[in-house]
Amino acid sequence: MLRKRTLLLVLLSIALLTGLTIQAANQTLEVWIMQTGNPAGAEKMFAELNKEFTKAHRGVKVNVSWIPWTGAQQKFLTSIVGGMAPDLAELGTTWNPDFAAMGALEDLGPYVEKWGHGADLLPALVESATYEEKLYGIPWYAGNRSVYYRKDWFAKEGIKEFPTTWEGFVEVAKRLTKDTDGDGKIDQYGFSVNGASQHEFMPMIWRNGGEIAVNTDKGWKATIDTPEAREALQKFADLYLTHGVSQEGSITWNVLSSRKAFETGTQAMIIDVAPLVPKFLANPNLKDNFAVAPVPYFKEPASFIGGSNMVMFTQSKRKALAWEYLELLMTAKYQMAWADAVSFFPGRVSLLEDSKFSNDPYLSVFTGQMKDGRVYPANPQWGQIENARVLLKMMQQIMMEKMTVETATTEAAKTMNIIFGYSED
């Protein structure tokens, strides 16, 4: 009898273990990652990550899908409505509050608390992932902007240092705007005032001690019509209107336009992101002739921080497993590997001090500005404001002198408050 009972227990144990193995083998994590400018490098990193993860989780599979940025929001919405959302996904920082508000994202606060590295996450991106005091995303990678300038042109003009004040910046831009071939027409411009790229001009409001919008007891309220905001926007527009340091067509320029002008030798200074460093170093006409500097400010330094967060969807049936995958993704090993692949920066503060960045004359400028990082309002309606091009239209009206800065900002603030649902009543 004892032998029969023992044999029965053994058989039950084998059946239980077999069942668990089959169950594990049926687990497939669905991970959506946005397409990058370096698909080969990105795919290689995730292949290594998945190999390590599946080795430690026998029978588990990871399916990584590469999602184009164009149409991505609609794809996410369709998957959520259809009950087919992935377990994990990369979300642009300005999308995070919108999906959190609709209840699609898992609160990661409890997971991060157990993880123990929450204090090491980049504060600006934590803010972007926070909605109603809960954390709905993990800062994965970050990007900000600095000034690229032609140091060879600086040397020809006898300019020894890059200016740190706005007044100094304006003077340098004016000195570098000139007719170089003597035909009576300007063919070299000091700075590109991109009227169709808000990431260059909106941070100027922060640099003048202002805010774009504030969260009040009545909800989010636009503050781009305050004196600080108006002064900052006017000074930026004056580079084009008064000082004439930017091409006439730059009213409608975006970053692609200014990059081309910088590469073709008609632009002395542009504001842009870190992934351009390797591109410019590979350009024989630029590799020895450019440098990078912090963006000058009026009253206080500030740097717009973009990038992406990793989120977990509430529909996931494998939340514990998904979190383990996130933990591995957020290790120093894979944070740095992703930084190498996409030329952006880790979402963990301690890694920004790595010698890869601190010893690099270009990248150290970008990481040095991270401490002053800011993000756009973490509001579910912010995406609607961007999609309606409220801020771009405002700046272009100012630059075309169709509206004064007072009128343009008043109208833009009204539109923003309607979208926010804000009312003084």
PyMOL commands that set and color helices and strands:
alter all, ss='L'
color gray80, all
select helices_A, chain A and resi 2-25+39-56+72-81+96-101+109-115+118-120+123-128+151-156+166-175+198-201+203-207+227-241+248-252+255-263+276-281+319-329+332-342+349-353+355-358+363-372+382-387+390-399+405-420
alter helices_A, ss='H'
color red, helices_A
select strands_A, chain A and resi 28-34+61-67+88-92+130-131+134-135+138-143+145-150+213-216+219-222+269-273+290-293+303-304+306-312+345-346+373-374
alter strands_A, ss='S'
color yellow, strands_A
deselect
rebuild
show_as cartoon
